[in-house]
Amino acid sequence: MIIVNDSVAAMITRTSPPPRRRGLRLTAVAAPALLLTLAACASPGGQTPAAQPDSTTEPAARELAAPRLVASYDGGLLVLEGDTLEVAAELELPGFLRVNPAGDGRHVLVSTDAGFRVLDTGLEAEQHGDHAHYYGETPQLTELVFEADHAGHVTTNEGVTALFADGTGEVQLFEASGLADAVAAGGLDPLELRTHESAAAHHGVAVALPGDALLSTLGTEEARTGVAVFDASGAELARDERCPGVHGETVAAGGAIVVGCQDGALVFRDGAFTKVASPDAYGRIGTQAGSPESAVVLGDYKTDAEAELERPTRVSLVDTEAGTLRLVELGTSYTFRSLARGPHGEALVLGTDGAIHVIDPASGTVTATIPVLEEWTEPLDWQQARPALRVDGHRAYVTDPAASTIHLVDLDAGELVESVKLPAAPIELATVAGGH
């Protein structure tokens, strides 16, 4: 296990970053990579290794059976092996940390007070037809930070990653495939970062569209009203403000984008907006999970606008082709970290009864339940740890912060196959592939 303390890493002297380009901001942070890679070979992304005792023999990257994943905890990050759940690295970092896949299958973006900091999981994938071989090097927190005031949502679509800063409404966009080059170069210049300025700061989200276009939410600190589409020059192409309290996003099969509203959802498909209304006057959808295998989007569903914390037992299924909304009763509550999609497009919900509920998105039928945890209760504060569900391929990962444990579920077999005790209680969980 590797532990890096920022107070120690801050003592390391490094060279200055490249000059800033217009619209690009680079925050330089200390280089724990120097502590982490004393015995590691150069990464396939081209990073230069530290000096080796014997320059004629460099250790090869270790072959892995599955991609890695990252869990945040109070005071740091855990990089885990996707097959054994063993800790590949423990990296200290203070503050409440959110983790999101960077979109390139290797890096994870960590939301910190300074912005989106780049974590290199050390994973390299080599594609071989219908499968991939994975190799693992030493994970490291890199020097790179996309500076952002209140770093918020991260999305990747059409190979472009979009970062939303809630404090300013600024959106930063870059080609996800270029992030490894930026890490190797020690600066963000290789990314040719693009920015979009929202009319006002708000808790929002943006999604890249084909042809360098962008879909981005509309709102202020007081109210959020809908979304708009902009071309590469920033000119507005379309808008729809029939979405009070707009929150969250996902992409469905065929490229349809769905955002949640307090009275349903808004679908952007084939260049046009469709409003899908809730059956209740207040029927809020705020968290969604889409799949390239299904035109139906899974979402949460809340009906009590006055509740301090509503614990819903129904989920929503929005059909982006038919423009309809179906509600499914689970008989158990769930949270915003409970929604995911399986490898065949099946909708997955981790209930407070401790089971994963498998839903056929076409019929709305619960087809199976997979027991994983003991019963649990959602805490009042959204930042407090609660079980989380993430999927990568045919594997589902479920955290149990009360027991500082992570579980591995075989979705095809419908059974729990591995449970591992972690050195800290996990809060958020991200797969490098970005599976829901």
C-alpha positions, 0 to 999 in steps of 0.5 A, a space after each residue: 500500500 502506498 501512502 502519500 501525504 500532501 504536506 510532504 509532497 509539497 516540499 518537492 521542488 518542480 519546474 514551472 508549468 507551461 505558459 497559459 493559453 487564453 481560456 485555460 487555467 492550470 493550478 500547479 499542485 505538489 508532485 506526489 508522483 515523485 514519491 510514487 514512481 521510484 520503482 515504477 516503469 514509464 507509463 504507456 502514456 509516456 511519463 518519464 520514470 524516476 531513476 532506477 538502480 539498474 537502468 538495464 532492467 525496468 519492471 514491467 506493468 503487471 497484467 490485470 484481469 479487470 479495470 481499476 476503480 477509485 473510492 473516496 474516503 474522509 481524507 483520501 482516495 483508494 485505488 482498487 483492483 477491479 477483480 480482487 478488490 485489493 488496494 493498489 494505492 492509498 492516497 491522502 488528500 484532505 477535504 470532501 472528495 467527489 470522483 468521476 471518470 475522466 472519460 479516457 479509461 485511465 484517469 479519474 477527476 477528483 473534485 477538490 476545493 481548487 478544482 478538478 484534480 487528475 488522478 492517474 489510476 495507472 491502468 492501461 488497456 490494449 484492445 484485442 477485438 471484442 476484449 481488452 487486456 489490462 496492465 497496471 502501473 503505480 497509481 498517482 495523484 498528478 500535478 494537474 488541476 482544472 481550476 474551478 470555483 465549486 467543481 461540479 458535474 463531469 460528463 463525457 459524450 462524443 469523446 469530449 469531457 465537460 467540466 462544470 464549475 457551479 461557482 461561475 457557470 464556466 464549462 471546460 471541454 477537452 478531448 478525453 483521449 488527450 489527457 494522457 498526453 497532458 499528464 506526460 507533458 506536465 501541463 494542460 496545453 496539449 488538450 487545447 481546452 475550450 470554455 463556455 461561459 454560462 449567463 449566470 453561476 448555478 448548480 449545472 451540467 453540460 454535455 458535449 454534442 457532435 460538431 463541437 456543439 454543447 448542451 448546457 443548463 440555464 439558471 441562476 443561484 436562485 432558480 434553474 429553468 432548462 437547457 440550451 444548445 450552443 454551436 462551436 462559436 458559442 451562438 445559441 441554437 435552441 433552448 427549452 425552459 420547460 424544466 424547473 429545477 433542472 438537475 442531472 443528465 445522462 445519454 441513452 441509446 441513439 444519442 438522446 440526452 435526458 435531464 431531470 426536472 421537478 415535473 418530469 424530464 426534458 429529452 434532446 434527440 435529433 436536434 429537438 426537445 421533448 418534454 416528458 411530464 410526470 403524472 404528479 404536479 411535483 414529480 421530481 427526477 434529479 438523478 438518471 442512469 442511461 445505457 447505450 443498449 437501451 433508449 429508456 433512461 432510469 431515474 429517481 422519482 420524488 413527489 414531496 416538495 416539502 420533505 427534508 429528506 424524501 425516501 422514495 420507493 418508486 423509480 422512473 423509466 423515461 422512453 426517449 423514443 416514445 416520449 413516455 414516463 413509467 413508474 416502477 414500485 420497488 417496495 424499498 427506498 434508495 438514494 442518488 448513489 443507487 442507480 446503475 445500468 447493467 451490460 445488457 441495458 437492464 436497470 439496476 437499483 440498490 435498495 435500502 433493503 440491501 438488494 440490487 433490484 434488476 428491472 427490464 426497462 422495456 416492460 418495467 418489470 422487476 426480473 430479479 433481486 440480488 442480496 448484497 448488504 444488510 438493511 440500511 438507512 439513508 443519512 440526512 446529510 447528502 455528504 454522509 457516506 451511504 452505500 453506492 452502486 457502480 457497474 463496469 461491464 458484467 461486474 457490479 460494485 457495492 460499497 458498505 461504509 458502515 462496515 468499511 467494505 466493498 462487494 463484487 457482484 457477478 451480474 450474469 450469475 446474479 450473485 455476490 462473489 467477493 467482499 473485501 474489508 477496506 482501510 477506510 469507510 468509502 464515500 464515493 465510487 468511480 470506475 475508470 470506464 464510467 459505467 453507471 
